């Protein structure tokens, strides 16, 4: 009996891969090309010359797909039989009302041309689905048959399987990198469009934020940038000491029984939706700060303020810092602790001079994560800090952040190609640059401290 080159399970995985990958490739190509082919088949219903803009034709084709999918939903829900779906007629049936009965909302009445195109779309999609299933099965069986044919004792099945695994891992990392590049390109391109419509220097250095959607807007970044940093600083002043001291207690002082109870309770905070924290800020924290601190001291009369949002965001970020810092401190080798104790250091001296320096990269990463979340928080700021864009040192005044204004500028009925809407992309690009700077700064701190420690 000849000796196998690889373990038996590698031969099985080799066969499964040869059956799966070609079939998945065919399925992917079909999903990409089939809608394009269907739209070409429907071109006879809507000649290109009847449209002044390509956008009008795109919107009409979207209506066709929506009606076709609505009819399929009505058939699946039992509201229409298959025969009734085929026999639908705009003269005898109120298609919009019939589809509305099953929760399919249409913006306007369905014309005869749209209904005919939708019926044809359903036919082509149904036929395409059948051919897709047949083609996928045939390719999968062909791949499996080929795998069986080439399988032999000297087949390097392990090498082939590991090459596929390596390719999958490389593809995953490539997707992450390409996603980042795509985000940057999309924001940068729209930011460039914004700069052609509005003076970019006025955007960067303007002191007033007052969009009006009437061509006389003042879109100064500095009030939003100030509000973002101010609220984030207050949040970090709450989150960093609390989270770090909590991590030190759990890692170095708490007994296993106490740790098993306290740590899960703290981590529950991370699972609470931010809208709940927003309600907490609106109903509890804001009125408390207003009634007991701001009004008695003459600093303000509003429950919406920088302090309200900052404190609540800080509470939200405590689990991120405490949990990550706790895990990284527990990962510090016990030999370092024992060596410190052997030299006569106390527990607190060991924590300050040995454990915290060794755990610095993880701690910096936890703080950076919390800072990024504080900068990007939207709901708590909306409900706890208000929407006023202004430059003010009073922490009990209402202010707002970049993320809140990104949402407000992209919602509503404003024209997309106006500077008042495109400014949202410039604000997003600003946030990207800020977080990139935070990452670079954190990396510099870690490397500098590591050199001193080593």
C-alpha positions in Angstrom: 0.0 0.0 0.0 1.4 3.4 -1.0 1.8 6.0 1.7 -0.4 9.0 1.6 1.2 12.4 1.1 -1.4 14.2 3.3 -3.8 13.2 6.1 -7.1 11.8 4.8 -9.1 14.8 5.8 -7.0 17.1 3.5 -8.1 15.0 0.5 -11.7 15.5 1.6 -11.2 19.3 1.9 -9.5 19.3 -1.5 -12.5 17.8 -3.1 -14.9 20.1 -1.3 -12.9 23.1 -2.4 -12.8 22.1 -6.1 -16.6 21.6 -5.9 -17.3 24.9 -4.0 -15.0 27.5 -5.5 -15.9 27.1 -9.3 -19.6 27.0 -8.4 -19.3 30.1 -6.2 -17.4 31.9 -9.0 -20.2 31.1 -11.4 -22.8 32.2 -8.9 -21.0 35.5 -8.3 -20.7 36.2 -12.0 -24.4 35.4 -12.5 -25.5 37.7 -9.7 -23.5 40.5 -11.2 -24.4 40.1 -14.8 -28.0 38.9 -14.7 -29.5 42.2 -13.6 -27.6 44.0 -16.4 -28.9 41.5 -18.9 -32.5 41.8 -17.7 -32.3 45.6 -18.0 -31.1 45.3 -21.6 -34.0 43.0 -22.3 -36.4 45.7 -20.9 -34.9 48.5 -23.0 -37.7 48.0 -25.5 -40.3 49.2 -23.0 -38.4 52.4 -22.3 -36.4 53.7 -25.2 -33.5 55.9 -24.2 -34.7 58.8 -26.4 -37.8 59.4 -24.2 -35.6 60.4 -21.3 -33.9 63.7 -20.9 -31.5 62.5 -18.2 -30.1 59.1 -17.4 -31.1 59.5 -13.8 -34.8 59.5 -14.9 -34.4 56.1 -16.6 -32.5 54.7 -13.6 -35.4 55.8 -11.3 -38.0 54.3 -13.6 -36.1 50.9 -13.7 -36.0 51.1 -9.9 -39.8 51.4 -9.9 -40.0 48.4 -12.2 -37.9 46.3 -9.9 -39.9 47.5 -6.9 -43.2 46.5 -8.5 -41.9 43.1 -9.6 -40.6 42.4 -6.1 -43.9 43.6 -4.6 -45.9 41.3 -6.8 -43.7 38.4 -5.7 -44.2 39.4 -2.1 -48.0 39.5 -2.6 -47.9 36.0 -4.1 -45.8 34.7 -1.3 -48.1 36.2 1.3 -51.2 34.7 -0.4 -52.7 38.1 -1.3 -52.4 37.2 -4.9 -52.5 33.9 -6.7 -50.0 33.2 -9.4 -52.7 33.5 -12.0 -53.9 36.8 -10.6 -50.3 38.1 -10.6 -49.9 37.4 -14.3 -53.3 38.8 -15.1 -52.9 42.1 -13.3 -54.1 45.1 -15.4 -53.8 48.8 -14.6 -57.2 49.4 -16.1 -59.1 46.9 -13.9 -56.8 46.8 -10.8 -55.4 49.4 -8.5 -51.9 47.8 -8.4 -50.6 50.3 -5.9 -53.4 49.5 -3.4 -53.1 45.7 -4.0 -49.4 45.8 -3.2 -50.0 48.2 -0.3 -52.0 45.5 1.4 -48.9 43.4 1.8 -46.7 46.3 3.0 -45.2 47.2 -0.4 -45.2 51.1 -0.6 -45.0 52.7 -4.0 -44.5 56.4 -4.5 -46.9 56.8 -7.3 -49.6 54.9 -9.3 -48.3 52.1 -11.5 -48.6 52.9 -15.2 -49.3 50.2 -17.8 -45.8 50.4 -19.2 -44.2 49.9 -15.7 -46.6 47.0 -15.0 -45.8 45.3 -18.3 -42.1 45.8 -17.7 -42.5 44.4 -14.2 -44.2 41.3 -15.5 -41.5 40.7 -18.0 -38.9 41.3 -15.3 -40.5 38.6 -13.2 -40.4 36.1 -16.1 -36.8 36.8 -16.8 -35.8 36.6 -13.2 -37.7 33.3 -12.7 -36.1 31.8 -15.8 -32.7 33.2 -14.8 -33.0 31.7 -11.3 -33.7 28.2 -12.8 -30.7 28.4 -15.1 -28.6 29.7 -12.3 -29.4 26.7 -10.1 -28.7 24.3 -13.0 -25.4 25.9 -13.9 -24.2 26.1 -10.3 -25.0 22.4 -9.7 -23.4 21.3 -12.9 -20.2 23.2 -12.2 -20.1 21.9 -8.6 -20.5 18.3 -9.8 -17.9 18.8 -12.5 -15.4 20.2 -9.9 -16.1 17.3 -7.6 -15.7 14.8 -10.4 -12.4 16.4 -11.4 -11.2 16.2 -7.8 -12.0 12.5 -7.6 -10.2 11.9 -10.8 -6.9 13.5 -9.8 -7.0 12.2 -6.2 -4.1 9.9 -5.6 -1.8 8.9 -2.8 1.0 11.3 -4.0 -1.4 14.2 -4.5 -0.2 17.2 -2.4 -3.7 17.8 -1.0 -2.4 19.5 2.1 -0.3 22.0 0.1 -3.3 22.8 -2.1 -5.7 23.3 0.8 -3.3 25.5 2.7 -2.8 27.6 -0.4 -6.5 28.1 -0.7 -6.7 29.1 3.0 -3.8 31.5 2.5 -5.6 33.0 -0.5 -8.8 33.4 1.6 -6.8 35.2 4.4 -5.1 37.5 1.9 -8.5 38.2 0.3 -10.0 39.1 3.7 -7.1 41.5 4.4 -7.4 43.0 0.9 -11.1 43.6 1.3 -10.4 45.5 4.6 -7.7 47.6 2.8 -9.8 48.2 -0.3 -12.8 49.2 1.9 -10.7 51.8 3.6 -9.4 53.1 0.3 -13.0 53.2 -1.1 -14.2 55.2 1.9 -11.4 57.7 1.5 -11.9 58.0 -2.3 -15.7 58.5 -2.0 -15.3 61.2 0.7 -12.4 62.9 -1.0 -14.2 63.1 -4.4 -17.3 64.7 -2.8 -15.1 67.0 -0.7 -13.4 68.2 -3.9 -16.9 68.8 -5.4 -17.8 70.8 -2.3 -14.6 72.9 -2.6 -15.6 73.9 -6.1 -19.0 75.2 -4.8 -17.9 76.8 -1.5 -14.6 78.5 -0.6 -12.6 75.8 1.2 -10.7 78.4 3.3 -14.0 79.8 4.6 -15.0 76.2 5.5 -11.8 75.5 7.4 -11.4 78.8 9.2 -15.0 80.0 9.4 -16.4 80.9 12.8 -20.1 80.6 11.9 -22.2 77.6 11.0 -25.5 78.6 9.5 -26.7 76.5 6.5 -29.8 78.0 4.9 -30.2 76.0 1.6 -30.8 79.3 -0.1 -27.3 80.1 -1.4 -26.2 82.3 1.5 -25.0 79.7 3.9 -22.0 80.1 6.3 -20.4 76.7 6.7 -17.5 77.3 9.1 -15.9 74.2 10.5 -14.4 75.6 13.7 -17.6 75.8 15.9 -18.3 72.1 15.1 -14.7 71.1 15.7 -14.7 72.9 19.0 -17.8 71.2 20.1 -16.5 67.8 19.1 -13.2 68.3 21.0 -14.8 69.8 24.0 -17.4 67.0 24.5 -14.7 64.4 23.7 -12.3 65.9 26.3 -15.0 65.9 29.0 -15.9 62.3 28.1 -12.3 61.1 28.3 -11.8 62.9 31.6 -14.6 60.8 32.9 -13.8 57.5 31.1 -10.0 57.2 31.3 -9.5 57.5 35.1 -12.6 55.5 35.9 -11.9 52.8 33.4 -8.2 52.5 34.2 -8.6 52.4 37.9 -11.4 49.8 37.5 -9.0 47.7 35.4 -6.2 48.0 38.0 -8.6 46.9 40.7 -10.0 43.9 38.8 -6.6 42.8 37.5 -4.5 43.2 40.7 -6.7 43.6 43.8 -10.0 41.9 43.3 -10.5 38.3 44.3 -11.6 35.8 41.6 -15.1 35.7 43.0 -15.5 39.5 43.0 -13.9 39.7 39.5 -16.4 37.1 38.2 -19.3 39.3 39.3 -18.0 42.9 38.8 -16.5 42.5 35.3 -19.7 41.2 33.6 -21.8 43.8 35.3 -19.5 46.6 33.9 -19.4 45.1 30.4 -23.2 45.1 30.4 -22.9 48.9 29.9 -21.3 48.3 26.5 -24.4 46.4 25.3 -26.8 49.2 26.1 -28.0 51.0 22.9 -26.8 54.6 22.7 -30.3 55.9 22.4 -31.0 54.7 25.9 -27.9 56.6 27.1 -29.3 59.6 25.2 -32.6 59.3 27.1 -30.6 59.0 30.4 -28.8 62.2 29.5 -32.0 64.0 28.6 -34.1 62.9 31.5 -31.6 62.4 34.4 -28.1 63.8 33.9 -29.1 67.0 32.2 -31.8 68.2 34.7 -29.5 67.2 37.6 -26.6 69.3 36.3 -29.0 72.2 35.5 -30.8 72.3 38.8 -27.9 71.6 41.2 -24.9 73.1 39.4 -25.6 75.3 36.4 -28.5 77.4 37.7 -27.2 77.9 41.3 -23.8 79.0 40.0 -25.3 81.2 37.2 -23.6 79.2 34.4 -26.7 78.2 32.4 -30.4 77.3 32.4 -30.5 74.4 29.9 -30.3 70.7 30.6 -28.6 70.2 27.2 -24.9 71.0 27.6 -21.4 69.9 26.9 -21.1 68.4 30.5 -24.3 66.4 30.0 -23.2 64.7 26.8 -19.5 64.4 28.0 -20.4 62.7 31.3 -22.8 60.2 29.6 -20.4 59.4 26.8 -17.7 58.9 29.4 -19.8 56.4 31.3 -20.5 54.7 28.0 -16.8 54.3 27.3 -15.8 53.0 30.7 -16.3 49.3 29.7 -14.1 49.7 26.6 -11.2 51.0 28.6 -11.6 48.8 31.7 -12.2 45.5 29.9 -9.3 45.9 27.4 -6.9 47.3 30.0 -7.8 44.5 32.4 -7.2 41.8 29.8 -3.8 43.3 28.7 -2.7 43.7 32.4 -3.6 40.0 33.0 -1.4 39.1 30.0 1.7 40.6 31.6 3.9 37.6 32.6 3.7 36.7 36.3 7.6 36.5 36.3 7.7 40.3 36.0 5.5 40.7 39.1 7.5 38.1 41.1 10.8 39.8 40.1 9.5 43.2 41.3 8.3 41.7 44.6 11.7 39.9 45.0 13.4 43.3 44.7 11.3 44.6 47.6 8.8 46.7 45.6 5.3 47.1 47.0 2.2 46.1 45.1 1.4 49.7 44.1 5.1 50.3 43.0 4.9 47.1 40.9 1.7 48.3 39.2 3.2 51.7 38.5 6.7 50.7 37.4 6.3 47.3 35.9 2.7 46.3 35.0 1.5 49.6 33.5 4.6 50.1 31.3 4.4 46.5 30.1 0.7 46.9 29.3 1.0 50.4 27.8 0.3 49.4 24.1 -3.0 47.7 25.1 -3.9 50.6 27.4 -3.2 53.2 24.7 -5.3 51.1 22.3 -8.2 51.1 24.7 -8.0 54.8 25.2 -7.8 55.4 21.5 -10.9 53.2 20.9 -12.7 55.2 23.6 -11.6 58.5 22.1 -12.7 57.5 18.6 -16.1 56.4 19.9 -16.4 59.7 21.8 -15.6 61.7 18.7 -18.0 59.7 16.5 -21.0 59.6 19.0 -24.2 61.0 17.6 -27.3 60.1 19.4 -26.1 61.0 22.9 -24.9 64.4 21.6 -28.2 65.0 19.8 -30.2 64.4 22.9 -27.8 65.6 25.6 -25.9 68.5 24.1 -28.3 70.1 21.7 -27.7 71.3 18.2 -26.1 74.8 18.7 -22.9 75.3 16.8 -20.9 77.9 18.6 -17.6 78.7 20.2 -18.0 78.9 24.0 -15.9 77.9 27.0 -18.9 77.4 29.3 -19.3 73.6 29.7 -23.0 74.1 30.7 -23.9 75.6 27.3 -25.5 73.6 24.5 -23.2 72.7 21.7 -23.0 70.2 18.9 -20.4 68.0 17.1 -19.4 67.2 13.5 -21.3 63.9 13.5 -24.6 65.5 14.4 -24.3 68.0 11.6 -23.3 65.2 9.1 -26.6 63.5 9.8 -28.6 66.8 9.7 -27.1 67.9 6.4 -27.8 64.5 4.7 -31.4 64.2 5.8 -34.3 66.2 4.6 -35.3 67.5 1.1 -32.2 69.4 0.2 -30.6 69.2 -3.2 -27.8 66.7 -3.1 -25.5 68.7 -5.4 -25.7 71.8 -3.2 -22.9 72.9 -0.9 -25.2 72.6 2.1 -25.4 68.8 1.5 -21.9 68.1 0.1 -20.5 69.8 3.2 -21.3 66.5 5.1 -18.6 64.8 3.1 -16.1 67.5 3.9 -17.0 67.0 7.6 -16.6 63.3 7.2 -13.2 63.8 5.7 -12.3 66.0 8.6 -13.2 63.2 11.1 -11.1 60.8 9.1 -8.1 63.0 9.3 -8.6 63.5 13.1 -8.9 59.8 13.8 -5.9 59.1 11.6 -3.9 61.7 13.6 -5.0 60.0 16.8 -3.7 56.6 15.5 -0.3 58.1 14.5 0.1 59.9 17.8 -0.8 56.7 19.7 1.7 54.7 17.7 4.4 57.3 18.4 3.7 57.2 22.1 3.8 53.4 22.2 7.1 53.2 20.3 8.7 55.9 22.4 7.8 54.4 25.7 8.7 50.9 24.5 12.2 52.0 23.8 12.5 53.5 27.3 11.1 50.3 28.9 13.2 47.9 26.9 
